[in-house]
Structure formats: structure tokens, C-alpha cells
């Protein structure tokens, strides 16, 4: 099984990510109407809140508790994405 999640970059990429999620996403959503602007405004803080409340080690623990084995994770796009994968042996 694999999962591709939004992530929060660390280090020097973090300010650029916050600018993108705080300003870029709402602006790019504007042509779609007010609901897309609100969606763009929601995503950045939601992603950041999720990872602050549930660090990657916690998420990997959930996978293990669900019976997954050989669990791996890799940060992508300077940390803006996280791919998690593992196997389940019956």
C-alpha cells in the first residue's frame, strides 16, 4: 500500500512554502470562485496543523498498528510531499 500526502518543508524551503500556501493557492483558486479561494486558504494551515499534531513517527505507528510491515517514508519536493509505503502480510 502507498500513500502520497502533503507535507511541510523544513529549513529554508519553509518560508517559500508558507508564501505559496498562504498567498499562491488562494490566488490560483480565485478564478474558480469564492469556494476555491476558501479551499486555498484552508489547505496550508490544515497541513501544517496536521503535521504539528501528528509527527511522521506517529503516522508510521498507525500504519504498523493497522498491520502494515516494512513501512518506509520519503519526503519529496523539499518536504512539500510525503510518500509512505508498506506491505501487509496475511
C-alpha positions as CSV (number, residue, x, y, z in Angstrom):
1,X,0.0,0.0,0.0
2,X,1.2,3.5,-0.6
3,X,0.0,7.0,0.4
4,X,1.0,10.3,-1.0
5,X,0.4,13.1,1.5
6,X,1.0,16.9,1.6
7,X,4.0,17.7,3.8
8,X,5.6,20.7,5.4
9,X,9.1,21.5,4.3
10,X,11.9,22.2,6.8
11,X,14.6,24.8,6.8
12,X,15.0,27.4,4.0
13,X,12.1,26.0,1.9
14,X,9.5,26.6,4.7
15,X,9.0,30.4,4.1
16,X,8.5,29.8,0.4
17,X,6.0,27.0,1.1
18,X,4.1,29.3,3.5
19,X,4.0,32.0,0.9
20,X,2.7,29.6,-1.7
21,X,0.0,28.1,0.6
22,X,-0.9,31.4,2.1
23,X,-1.0,33.6,-1.0
24,X,-0.4,31.4,-4.1
25,X,-3.1,28.8,-3.5
26,X,-5.9,31.3,-2.8
27,X,-4.9,33.4,-5.8
28,X,-4.9,30.4,-8.1
29,X,-8.2,29.3,-6.8
30,X,-9.8,32.8,-7.3
31,X,-10.9,32.1,-11.0
32,X,-12.9,29.1,-9.6
33,X,-14.9,31.3,-7.3
34,X,-15.1,32.0,-3.6
35,X,-15.3,28.3,-2.6
36,X,-11.9,27.7,-4.2
37,X,-10.4,30.8,-2.6
38,X,-11.5,29.4,0.8
39,X,-10.1,26.0,-0.1
40,X,-6.8,27.6,-0.9
41,X,-6.8,29.5,2.4
42,X,-7.7,26.3,4.3
43,X,-5.0,24.0,2.9
44,X,-1.8,25.5,4.2
45,X,-2.9,25.9,7.8
46,X,-4.6,22.5,7.8
47,X,-1.5,20.7,6.5
48,X,0.8,22.5,9.0
49,X,-1.6,21.7,11.9
50,X,-1.9,18.1,11.0
51,X,1.9,17.5,11.0
52,X,2.4,19.5,14.2
53,X,-0.2,17.4,15.9
54,X,0.8,14.1,14.3
55,X,4.5,13.8,13.6
56,X,5.6,11.3,10.9
57,X,6.6,8.8,13.6
58,X,3.0,8.8,14.8
59,X,1.7,8.2,11.3
60,X,4.1,5.4,10.7
61,X,2.9,3.9,14.0
62,X,-0.7,4.0,12.8
63,X,0.4,2.0,9.7
64,X,2.1,-0.6,11.9
65,X,-1.0,-0.8,14.2
66,X,-3.1,-1.5,11.0
67,X,-0.9,-4.5,10.3
68,X,1.5,-3.0,7.8
69,X,5.1,-4.1,7.7
70,X,8.3,-2.9,6.0
71,X,7.0,0.6,6.3
72,X,9.0,3.3,4.7
73,X,8.6,7.0,4.2
74,X,10.3,9.6,2.0
75,X,9.9,13.3,1.8
76,X,9.5,14.7,-1.7
77,X,9.6,18.2,-3.2
78,X,11.8,19.7,-0.5
79,X,9.4,18.2,2.1
80,X,6.2,19.5,0.5
81,X,5.1,15.9,-0.1
82,X,5.5,12.7,1.9
83,X,5.1,9.2,0.4
84,X,4.6,6.3,2.8
85,X,4.5,2.7,1.7
86,X,4.5,-0.7,3.2
87,X,3.2,-4.2,2.8
88,X,0.7,-6.3,4.6
89,X,1.3,-10.0,5.0
90,X,-1.8,-12.1,5.6
